[in-house]
Amino acid sequence: MYYASTPEMAAAATGAGAFGFIAAGFTPSTTLIKEIQAVRSILNTPPESPVPMGVGLLGWILDMTEESDDPRIPAVLAERPQAIWFAFGVDLGKYVKKVRAYDENRDHKTIIFVIVNNIDEAKRAVEEWKVDVLVVQGNEAGGHGRGDAPFLQTLLPSVLTAIPDSASRPVVLAAGGISTGTQIASFLTKHGADGVVIGSRLLCTPECMYPDQTKEVLLNSKLSCTIRSTVFDEVNRTAMWPEGIDGRAIVNDIVQDQKEGLSLDERLKRHDQSKANGDSGRLVIWAGDAVASINDKESTQSIIQKLYQEAVAVMAEK
């Protein structure tokens, strides 16, 4: 959740009984170190102990940074977060190997998450890379993912069938459009997930870095108000993602400009002018189908606790 998550959100999630992440993106190592240390401080984690949080790293950005004079992976691992989450790269396996190699020389072993959008990716992550946690992301997820990914209720059972249950199977998490305790209970009891990922439901929390203008748009959004497209990255000047990856965001005038057949230059001009004027009609707002359940500005801790309580109550009725 680059541009959205913060150390405060990660700490609040972990403090509420979930497991929080910060997103690296293009953030320099010096800043990432400060963010991890901030989570350590908020959670009162002793200096010698691993920090109960994770750092999300994008493979295509690592392709640039790890050969630069500011490689992110060793700097992040030195701060001992409990987990690393890899996503969206041509060869994420080489970065999994880097983490394993780093950990060979110390007692702390980093938990490795990898996000997958289809069966082939899942099998590779399990059989070749031997990851610890497999995040199965459906098409309805906010932000970036494969445009051709099936919806979660179709993808998850297919992945579980392709990866038989065994002592070596990683933890499997369901991701995409999950925003209620009832959904959580369903994925845990009916669909075979070991846990779930919550993203868009937290976008209007005080801990989210989205500006108030963006949060107001989200609060007024309804079901089917998002769409997957490359058009958002085009006007955002972030169209550097691997082939097949696009982003789900709030439908607004950005989409309408494309439908009108405007050139990229013209769309960029409209987007920049709208931004300069403080208009909300062309904001790039990454969000998934879970946005339909955003109707408050409660804290990350409160939302997670309520989702947990609802899920437990639903499962107790079964």
N, C-alpha and C positions, 0 to 999 in steps of 0.2 A: 504493500500500500504506500508506494513512494508518493510524495506530495500530500499524504494524508496521515500516516502514522507518526507518532512521536515517542520519545522515551517515556513520557508520562502515560501514554496509552499502553505501551508495553508493560510498564510496571503495574498499572492498574489492572490489566488483564491477568497477569500472574498473581497479583495480590488477591484477586477475586476467585482464584482456584483454576483459572485457565492457564494458557501459556502464551505470553506476549512476544511479538516480534517488532523490530524496527527494520526499515527498508534502506538499503545502501544506495541504490541508484548510482549517480555520479558523485556522491558525497565523498570528499577527500578523507583519507585515513585519520587525519588529526581530528576531524569532526566526529567521525564514527567512534573513535576512542572515547571522546568526551560524552557521546550519547550512551555508550555502554556503561561508562563510569557513573553517569547520571542515574541509570536504572539501578546499578549496584547501590548507590547512595539511598535512593528512595526506598528500596527494599531492605536496607540495612544488612546487605550481604557482606560478610567478612572479606577482607582483601585476599585471603588465601583460598576462598571458596569460588567455585564456578558461579556465574551469574545466571539465575533462573529466567532466561529469556533467549531469544534467537535473533539472528541477523539474516535478512533476505538479500541474496545476491543474484543479479541478472547475468546469465552466461555471456550474452553478446557484449555487455559492458566490460566484463572480466577479460574478454578477448583483447580489449584495448588497455585496461588498467594493469593487468598482471605482467605485461611486458614493459611497463612504464617505470619511472623512478618512484612511483607511489603505488606499489601493489597492495591491494586491499586485504587479500586472504590472510597473509601472515600477521598484519597489523590487527585484524579483528580477532584471530585465534589467540593472540598473545593476551587479550583481555579476558579470555576464557568464558565466552558465552556458552551456555549448555548446548546450543544448536546452531546449525547453519542451514538455510533454506536456499536451494539452487533452483532457478527457473529460466526457461527460454534461452537456450543456446544450441549451437550446432553440435558441440561435444561437451556436455556437462560432466562426462565421465572423467576427463582429465583434471577437473577441479575437485571432484570427489577424491581422486587419488592424492591430490595435494594436501587435502585435509587429513587423510589417513596417514600420509608420510609425516606430516607435522606432529601428529599425535603419537607416533611411534616413540618419540623421545621424551614423553612425559606420561604421568599417570592419568591425567584428564583425557577422556575420550569424547569427542564432539559428536552429538547426535546429528545425523545428516538427513534432512528432508529434501525430496525432489518432487516437483509438480509434474503431472503427466496429463495429457489430453486424449490419449488413445491407447489401445491395447499394446501396440508395438513399443511405444515409449515406456509403458509400465513394465513389460517383460525385460526390456533392456536395463531399466533402473534396478530391477530385482536380481536378474540373472548375471548381468555383467558388473554392475556397480555395487551391488549388495547394499543398497541404502537401508537406513534404519526406519524411515517413515516415508510412505508413498501418499502424496496428496493427489487424489483423483478429482480433477477440476472439470465440471460440466460447463456447457455452453452458456448457461445463464449467469455465470460469475461475472462480477464487475471487473473493470480494468482489462488487462491483456490475457490472451490465451489463443489457442488455435481456432480460427474461424469455423473450421469443419468439425470441431469437437461435438459429440453427441450431448444431449441433455443428461444431467447427472443420474436420473433414475434409470436411464438406459446404459450409460457408461459404467457406473459403479458395479452392477452385477456382472457385466461382461468382463471387467478387469478381474474381479474376484474369481470368476470361472477360469480365466486364463492363468491365474496364479493360485494354485491349490493351497489350501490351508496346511501349514506345516510349521515346524519349529523355526525354520529359516525365513518364513514369510515376514515381511516388515509390518509394522503398524500401518493400517490403511485409514486415511482420513477422507471424508466426503467434503467437497468444496463447491459452492456455487448456488446462490440464491437462498441460502439457509438463514432464516431470520426469526423463527419461532421455536419454542420448546417442543411443540408437537412435531415439527419437522425433525428436530434432533432425535426425539424418541423413535420416530419412524426409521431414520437411517441407521440407528443403533440396533433396533430390534427386528426390523423387516428386511433391510437391505444389506446388512452385514458389515457396516462400517465400525471401526474401533473408536472413532471420534469424528468430530466435525470441525470445519474452519468457519469462523465468523468474520466477515469483512464489512460489507456495505452497511449492515445494521448499526455499525459504530461510527458512521461518518458525521453524525450530528452531535456527537458527544463533546463536552468541553475539552477533552484531551486531543481530539482530531484537529489537525492544523488547517483544515479547510476554512476559508474566511466566512464571515457571517452571511454575506451575499450568496455564497454557494450553498450554505446550509439551508437558507430560506427556500431556494429552488428545490432542494431535496425534500424538505418538509411538505411542499406542495405537489410533489410528484406522485403519480399513481401507477398501478400495474400497467405493464406494456409501454412504459415511457422511456425505455432504454433500447439501444440497438447496437449491434456489433458492426464495426466499419473501420476502414483505414483513414477515413476523412478527418477524424479528430486529431490523429497524429500529424496529418498533413498540415493543418492550420496551426498546430501546436509546435511545428518544426521538430518533431520527434519521430519522424518516419524512418527509423533506422533498425526496426525490429527484424528478426529473421523471417524468411519467407513463410507465409501461411499464418503469421501471427497478426491479429488485429485487436481492437479494444472496444469494450462495451461501455457506453457512456449515455448521459441524458440526451434525448433527442431535442434539438432546438434549431435555431436558424443556421447553424453550421451545416446541418443535413439539408435544409431547404436550399441553401446556396448551391450545394452540389446538384440537387435535383433540378435547379434552374439552368444547369449546364455551364456555370461560370468556370473560367479558367482558374488554376491554382493561384496565380498572381492576384486575380480579382478577389478570390476568397480570402487570401491572406490580408489584402487591404481592408476588406470588410471586418475581418476578425480583429485586426489591430485597431481599427477606428472604434469599434464597439468596446474594446478593452479600454482605450483611452478615454472614452465617454463614461465609463463606469456602468455600462449596460450589462444585463445578465443574459441577454438573448443569445450570445455566442460564447459563453463560458464553456471550457472543456471540463466536464464534470464526470470523472470515472465513477461508475456505479453499476451494480448488477440488479437482478430482479428483486433482491431483498429490499430495495429502496421503497417498495410498496408498503413495507411494514414500519418505515421510519415516520413516526408521528409525535416525537418528543425530543427533548434535548437532555435526556438523563445521562448520567455518568457511565463510563465504561464499566466500572464495578457494578453499578446498579443493574445495568442491562444483562451482564453475564450472570449475575446471581438470579435474576428473574427467569432467564432462559433455563438455567439449571433447575430451578424449583419447578417450573412448568414441565420440563421434560421428565423429571422424577415422578411428578404427579400423574402424568399420562401413562408412564410405564407401570406405575403401581395399580392402575385400573385394569391393566391387561390380564 
